[in-house]
Amino acid sequence: MDQKKKDSIEKAIAALKGSSDLIEYEEKAKFQNCRIIYMKTLADSTVIQNSVLPSLKQEQWYTIAQLKETIKVENMLITNDTDVIKEKILTGYIMISLCESALPCLLINANKTAARAISLPEVEFSVVGPKEAFVESMETNLNLIRKRIPIPEFQVKELEVGDLSKTKVAVLYIEGITNEENVKTITQRIKDIQFDQISDSSFISQMIADNHLSPFPQLLDTERPDRVASVLSEGKVAVIVDGSPHILLGPTTLIEFFSAFEDYFLNWIISSFFRLIRVFAVGFSILATPVYVAVLTYHYELIPRELLNTLVASRQNIPIPPILEALFLELTIELLREAGARLPTKVGQTIGIVGGIVIGTASVEAGITSNILLIIVALAALASFTTPVYVMGNTIRLLRFPFLLFAQWIGLLGIVYCFCILLTHLLRLTSLGRPFLEPIFPPRTADMKDAFIRLPFSLLSKRPLELRTNNSVRFSSRKARENKDIDE
């Protein structure tokens, strides 16, 4: 027996012996005595009892190679590499070696995965359409996508990120459609990540973003398998992180954050109307309170006389300026929203309803805020909830405060200045190197077919130009019209 090899394997196992869940024992088999080592919290005991031990005791074998042939389990390997042995044991493998020879070792996959069942979408819930949502298991999530794209061109590239967590990350794309540059960009950025613990896809999203100083999310995250399958067919790239129920999609644009996937399950006229409502709601949510502060502070002449009398009457007993009044109500709304989100569901709903009514009514009666501003702030908060993507909703909530400060500074001109700063930032922002404001800038008429409005599917025969796909044609519109004429 090679003493050096024995010392190396003993050193590798010694590094694991500090854990009480490490199982190590000697099994007296029929022909050869062997050593079995595994982590009981990671390895499935049924694999050991039903597949490993019967083969050890009943089958005829003399070497590790012969033992491998007798055990009917997938993903087994024989290795002399002690680093591989340590890594595999820590991912649920069983190590078997002969007592007479430390190496080579047989590693048997017995990984025990604990995962919740597939459930309804919670963030992107829809009345119509599929009711499946991703879970924390990468294998389950890949199954949900593959059954929707059952083609050999659907490719999965698996990577490992995190010095401590060793988190599995998979990059998904459709070969022949997706631009290879986008795949290389996102793959290289993931490989370049230097961080010890990756717990969720949001970690990856922040680390591979084009601009880390921007409050805008530059990758779209979703919990819907149907949405992922749809954007992959458009030519986008998806990123799955093991342990996360949300998948990242890119490159993306600003308009996509205001498009719910339910829009594609409805008539194009109805879905276009809903999209326009969301865009209007976002603008109202950001600008309503700042415009109120600017007009009451600097621009009384813009208010109609009939409305001015109402505003004066509502504020005649208010001792604080409009900016403090607005900040008080905005911060109160944010506190109620955070409290409702962090508390248990039933308690959170009660806090939101009762807290809003009590605090709003009390602040008006106490003369701290006006009833008109209370209505405006409530409508602005309600409008911010129309954003389908949660992370973009957080950005909209944040943007109101700089607009408020600029409005207090120089009124409506301050709002214009703030808007120009925001627009300049959005014009410079990119997602995986692609323009974030496309198809608004650079203007692309072809991509407007599925932007602010969604035209009928018969007119969406081309993939988005901004993706620079290898195959831009989704289907032949001419053949579709001919087939329709034949059927009629």
C-alpha positions in Angstrom: 0.0 0.0 0.0 1.3 3.4 -0.9 1.8 5.2 2.4 1.8 8.7 0.7 -1.6 8.1 -0.8 -2.9 6.8 2.5 -1.7 9.9 4.3 -3.3 12.2 1.7 -6.7 10.6 2.0 -6.5 10.5 5.8 -5.6 14.2 5.8 -8.6 14.9 3.6 -11.0 13.0 5.8 -9.5 14.5 9.0 -10.7 18.0 7.7 -14.3 16.7 7.8 -14.2 14.8 11.1 -14.9 17.9 13.2 -18.6 17.7 12.1 -20.8 15.4 14.1 -22.9 14.5 11.0 -19.9 12.7 9.3 -20.5 8.9 9.3 -17.4 6.7 9.0 -17.3 3.0 9.5 -15.8 -0.2 8.2 -18.2 -2.6 6.4 -17.3 -6.3 6.3 -18.3 -7.4 2.8 -18.4 -10.9 1.4 -15.1 -10.7 -0.5 -13.4 -7.4 0.6 -13.7 -5.2 3.7 -14.3 -1.6 2.7 -14.5 1.8 4.3 -17.6 3.9 3.9 -17.8 7.7 4.6 -20.6 10.1 4.0 -22.5 13.0 5.5 -25.8 11.8 7.0 -27.4 15.2 6.6 -26.6 15.3 2.9 -26.7 11.7 1.7 -30.0 9.8 1.2 -30.1 6.8 3.5 -32.4 4.9 1.2 -29.7 4.8 -1.5 -27.3 3.3 1.1 -29.7 0.7 2.3 -31.3 -0.3 -1.0 -28.4 0.0 -3.5 -25.0 0.2 -1.8 -25.1 -2.3 1.1 -26.8 -5.2 -0.8 -24.1 -4.9 -3.6 -21.3 -4.9 -1.0 -22.6 -8.0 0.8 -24.1 -10.1 -2.0 -22.3 -9.4 -5.2 -18.9 -10.8 -6.2 -16.3 -8.1 -6.5 -12.6 -7.7 -5.6 -11.6 -4.2 -6.9 -13.2 -0.8 -6.8 -13.8 -1.0 -10.5 -15.7 -4.3 -10.1 -17.7 -2.8 -7.3 -18.8 0.1 -9.5 -20.2 -2.3 -12.0 -22.4 -4.1 -9.4 -24.0 -0.9 -7.8 -27.0 0.3 -9.8 -26.8 4.1 -9.1 -26.3 7.0 -11.5 -23.4 9.4 -11.4 -20.6 7.3 -9.9 -16.9 8.0 -10.4 -13.6 6.5 -9.3 -10.9 9.0 -8.4 -7.5 9.5 -6.7 -7.9 13.2 -6.3 -8.4 14.0 -2.6 -9.8 17.5 -3.4 -12.5 15.9 -5.5 -13.3 13.4 -2.7 -13.8 16.2 -0.1 -15.9 18.2 -2.5 -18.2 15.3 -3.4 -18.7 14.2 0.2 -19.8 17.7 1.0 -22.4 17.6 -1.8 -24.0 14.3 -0.8 -21.8 11.6 -2.3 -20.8 8.4 -0.5 -17.1 7.5 -0.5 -16.1 3.8 -0.6 -12.5 2.6 -0.4 -10.9 -0.7 0.2 -9.4 -1.1 3.7 -6.2 -2.5 2.1 -5.8 0.5 -0.2 -6.8 4.1 0.5 -7.0 5.1 -3.1 -8.7 5.0 -5.6 -12.1 5.7 -4.0 -15.6 5.1 -5.4 -17.9 8.1 -5.1 -21.6 7.4 -5.3 -24.2 10.1 -5.8 -26.8 9.9 -3.0 -27.6 13.6 -2.7 -30.7 14.3 -0.6 -32.4 17.4 -1.8 -35.0 19.1 0.4 -37.3 21.4 -1.7 -40.8 22.7 -1.5 -43.5 21.7 -3.9 -44.4 23.8 -7.0 -46.9 26.5 -5.9 -48.8 29.5 -7.3 -46.9 32.6 -8.2 -47.0 35.1 -5.4 -45.3 38.2 -6.9 -46.5 37.8 -10.5 -49.9 36.3 -9.9 -52.2 36.2 -12.9 -55.9 35.4 -13.2 -55.5 33.7 -16.5 -52.6 31.6 -17.7 -50.4 28.9 -16.1 -50.3 28.8 -12.3 -46.8 27.4 -11.8 -44.0 29.2 -10.1 -40.3 28.4 -9.7 -39.0 26.9 -6.4 -35.5 26.8 -4.8 -34.4 23.6 -6.6 -32.4 24.2 -9.8 -33.4 20.8 -11.2 -37.1 21.4 -10.7 -36.8 24.8 -12.3 -35.0 23.4 -15.3 -37.7 20.8 -15.7 -40.4 23.5 -15.7 -38.5 25.3 -18.5 -37.4 22.3 -20.6 -41.0 20.9 -20.8 -41.9 24.2 -22.5 -38.9 24.2 -24.8 -38.4 20.6 -25.8 -35.7 21.2 -28.4 -32.0 20.1 -28.6 -30.9 23.7 -29.2 -31.9 24.7 -25.6 -28.5 24.9 -23.9 -27.6 24.9 -20.2 -24.1 26.1 -19.0 -23.5 25.3 -15.4 -21.0 27.4 -13.3 -20.0 27.5 -9.7 -19.8 30.7 -7.7 -18.9 31.5 -4.1 -15.8 30.4 -2.2 -17.9 29.2 0.7 -21.3 28.5 -0.7 -20.2 26.8 -3.9 -23.5 27.9 -5.4 -24.5 26.3 -8.7 -25.4 28.9 -11.4 -26.8 27.9 -14.8 -26.9 30.1 -17.9 -29.7 29.3 -20.3 -30.1 30.2 -24.0 -31.3 28.8 -27.3 -28.4 28.0 -29.7 -29.0 29.4 -33.2 -31.2 32.2 -31.9 -29.4 33.9 -29.0 -26.6 36.2 -29.8 -23.3 34.5 -28.7 -22.0 37.9 -27.5 -24.7 38.1 -24.9 -24.0 34.6 -23.7 -20.3 35.3 -23.4 -20.8 38.6 -21.6 -23.1 37.2 -18.9 -21.0 34.0 -18.5 -17.7 35.9 -18.2 -19.2 38.3 -15.6 -20.5 35.4 -13.5 -17.1 33.7 -13.7 -15.4 37.0 -12.6 -17.5 37.2 -9.4 -15.3 37.3 -6.3 -17.6 36.7 -3.3 -17.7 34.0 -0.7 -21.4 33.5 -0.2 -24.1 33.6 -2.9 -27.5 33.0 -1.4 -29.9 34.3 -4.1 -30.2 35.4 -7.7 -30.4 39.0 -6.4 -26.7 38.7 -5.4 -25.8 37.8 -9.0 -28.0 40.6 -10.4 -26.2 43.2 -8.4 -22.7 41.9 -9.1 -23.0 41.6 -12.9 -25.0 44.8 -13.5 -23.5 47.3 -15.9 -23.9 50.2 -13.5 -23.6 49.4 -9.8 -24.5 53.0 -8.8 -27.9 53.0 -10.5 -31.1 52.5 -8.5 -32.7 50.9 -11.6 -32.5 47.1 -11.9 -30.7 46.1 -15.1 -31.8 42.5 -15.2 -35.4 41.4 -15.1 -36.2 38.8 -12.4 -39.2 36.5 -12.7 -40.8 33.6 -10.9 -42.9 32.4 -13.9 -41.6 29.5 -16.1 -43.8 30.6 -19.0 -42.2 34.1 -19.0 -38.7 32.6 -19.1 -39.6 30.2 -22.0 -41.1 33.1 -23.9 -38.1 35.5 -23.6 -35.7 32.6 -24.3 -37.5 32.2 -27.6 -37.0 35.9 -28.3 -33.3 35.5 -27.9 -32.6 36.5 -24.4 -30.4 34.8 -21.8 -31.6 33.5 -18.5 -29.7 32.8 -15.3 -30.8 30.2 -12.7 -29.2 30.2 -9.2 -29.6 27.1 -7.1 -31.6 28.0 -4.0 -33.4 30.9 -5.5 -37.0 30.9 -6.8 -36.4 33.8 -9.1 -34.6 33.7 -12.5 -32.7 36.6 -14.1 -33.4 37.6 -17.7 -31.2 39.9 -19.8 -30.6 42.0 -21.7 -33.7 43.9 -20.7 -35.2 47.4 -21.3 -37.1 49.8 -19.1 -40.4 49.2 -20.8 -40.3 45.4 -19.9 -40.6 46.3 -16.2 -44.0 47.7 -16.8 -45.3 44.7 -18.9 -47.0 41.9 -17.0 -46.8 38.5 -18.7 -50.6 38.3 -18.3 -50.8 40.9 -21.1 -50.1 38.1 -23.6 -53.1 36.1 -22.3 -55.6 38.9 -23.0 -56.9 40.5 -26.1 -54.2 42.9 -27.5 -56.5 45.9 -27.2 -57.2 45.2 -23.5 -53.6 44.4 -22.7 -52.4 47.6 -24.5 -54.9 49.6 -22.4 -53.5 48.1 -19.2 -50.0 48.8 -20.2 -50.7 52.5 -20.8 -52.5 52.7 -17.4 -49.3 51.3 -15.8 -47.1 53.9 -17.5 -49.4 56.7 -16.5 -49.6 55.4 -13.0 -45.8 55.4 -12.7 -45.6 59.0 -13.9 -48.4 60.0 -11.5 -46.8 58.2 -8.6 -43.5 60.0 -9.1 -44.8 63.5 -9.9 -48.1 64.0 -8.1 -46.7 65.0 -4.7 -43.7 67.1 -6.1 -46.1 69.1 -8.3 -48.3 69.8 -5.3 -45.3 71.1 -3.3 -44.1 73.2 -6.3 -47.4 74.7 -7.1 -48.3 75.6 -3.5 -44.8 77.0 -2.8 -44.1 79.0 -6.0 -46.9 78.9 -8.5 -50.3 79.8 -7.0 -51.2 81.5 -10.3 -51.4 78.1 -12.1 -54.3 77.0 -9.8 -57.9 77.7 -11.0 -59.7 80.2 -8.7 -62.3 77.6 -7.7 -59.7 75.0 -6.7 -57.5 77.7 -5.1 -60.3 78.5 -2.6 -60.5 74.8 -1.6 -56.7 74.5 -1.2 -56.5 77.6 0.9 -59.4 76.4 3.1 -57.7 73.0 3.6 -54.4 74.6 4.6 -55.5 77.5 6.6 -54.8 75.7 9.9 -51.6 73.9 8.8 -48.6 75.4 10.6 -45.9 73.7 8.5 -44.8 74.3 4.9 -46.0 72.0 2.1 -42.6 70.2 1.8 -42.7 69.1 5.4 -46.3 68.1 5.1 -45.6 66.0 2.1 -42.5 64.4 3.6 -44.4 63.5 6.7 -47.1 61.7 4.7 -44.7 60.1 2.3 -42.6 58.7 5.1 -45.7 57.5 6.9 -46.8 55.6 3.8 -43.3 54.0 3.5 -43.3 53.0 7.2 -46.8 51.4 6.9 -45.7 49.6 3.7 -42.5 48.3 5.3 -44.3 47.3 8.5 -47.0 45.4 6.5 -44.3 43.6 4.4 -42.2 42.5 7.4 -45.0 41.3 9.7 -46.9 38.0 9.2 -49.5 38.2 6.5 -52.7 38.5 8.6 -51.1 41.0 11.0 -49.5 43.0 8.1 -52.9 43.5 6.4 -54.4 44.7 9.6 -51.5 47.2 10.2 -51.8 48.5 6.7 -55.6 49.2 6.8 -56.0 50.3 10.4 -52.7 52.2 10.5 -53.5 54.1 7.3 -57.0 55.1 8.4 -56.0 56.0 11.9 -52.9 58.0 11.1 -54.4 59.7 8.1 -57.5 60.8 9.9 -55.6 61.8 13.1 -53.0 63.9 11.1 -55.8 65.8 9.3 -57.8 66.5 12.5 -54.6 67.5 14.3 -53.9 70.1 11.6 -50.5 68.6 10.6 -51.5 67.8 7.0 -54.3 68.8 4.7 -57.0 66.4 3.5 -56.2 67.2 -0.2 -52.5 66.2 0.2 -53.6 63.0 2.0 -55.7 62.0 -1.0 -52.8 62.8 -3.4 -50.3 60.8 -1.4 -52.7 57.8 -1.1 -53.4 57.9 -4.9 -49.6 58.1 -5.6 -49.0 55.1 -3.3 -51.8 53.2 -5.0 -50.4 54.0 -8.4 -46.9 52.7 -7.4 -48.5 49.2 -6.8 -49.4 48.8 -10.4 -45.7 48.1 -11.3 -45.6 44.3 -12.1 -42.0 43.8 -11.1 -41.3 44.3 -7.4 -37.7 45.6 -7.7 -38.8 48.4 -10.1 -41.6 49.3 -7.7 -38.9 50.0 -5.1 -37.1 52.3 -7.5 -40.3 54.2 -8.2 -40.8 54.7 -4.5 -37.3 56.1 -4.1 -37.6 58.5 -7.1 -40.3 60.6 -5.4 -38.0 62.0 -2.8 -35.4 63.7 -5.0 -38.3 65.1 -7.1 -39.8 66.5 -3.9 -36.5 68.2 -2.9 -36.0 69.7 -6.3 -39.6 70.9 -6.3 -39.0 72.7 -2.9 -35.8 74.2 -4.3 -37.1 76.1 -7.4 -40.6 74.8 -8.0 -41.6 73.3 -11.4 -38.2 74.2 -12.9 -36.6 72.0 -10.2 -38.9 69.2 -11.3 -37.7 69.7 -14.9 -34.1 69.7 -13.8 -34.6 66.5 -11.9 -36.3 64.9 -14.8 -33.4 65.9 -17.1 -30.9 64.3 -14.7 -33.1 61.1 -14.6 -33.4 61.0 -18.4 -29.6 61.5 -18.9 -29.0 58.7 -16.5 -31.4 56.4 -18.3 -29.9 57.3 -21.7 -26.5 56.3 -20.5 -27.7 53.1 -18.7 -27.2 49.7 -20.4 -28.2 46.1 -19.7 -25.4 43.7 -20.7 -24.1 46.4 -23.0 -27.5 47.0 -24.7 -29.4 50.4 -24.5 -31.8 50.4 -21.5 -34.2 52.9 -23.1 -34.6 50.9 -26.3 -36.9 51.2 -28.4 -37.4 54.9 -27.2 -33.7 55.6 -27.7 -32.2 54.6 -30.0 -35.6 54.8 -31.7 -36.6 51.5 -33.3 -40.1 51.5 -34.8 -40.1 47.7 -35.3 -39.7 47.1 -31.5 -42.5 49.5 -30.7 -45.0 46.8 -31.7 -44.5 45.3 -28.2 -43.6 48.3 -26.1 -46.2 50.7 -24.8 -48.8 48.8 -26.6 -49.0 45.1 -27.7 -50.1 44.6 -31.3 -51.7 41.3 -32.3 -49.5 38.2 -32.5 -49.8 38.2 -36.3 -47.8 41.4 -36.4 -45.0 40.1 -34.1 -43.2 38.0 -36.6 -39.8 39.4 -35.9 -37.6 39.2 -32.7 -36.5 42.4 -31.0 -33.8 44.2 -32.9 -32.0 45.2 -29.8 -31.1 41.6 -29.1 -29.2 41.2 -32.3 -30.3 37.6 -32.6 -28.8 35.1 -35.1 -32.3 34.4 -36.4 -34.6 37.4 -36.3 -37.7 35.7 -37.9 -40.1 34.0 -35.5 -42.5 32.9 -38.2 -43.4 33.8 -41.8 -46.2 36.4 -41.7 -46.9 35.7 -45.4 -47.4 32.0 -44.9 -49.6 32.7 -41.8 -51.9 34.9 -43.9 -52.0 32.4 -46.7 -53.0 29.6 -44.3 -55.6 31.8 -42.8 -57.1 32.5 -46.2 -57.1 28.8 -47.1 -58.9 27.9 -43.8 -61.5 30.6 -44.5 
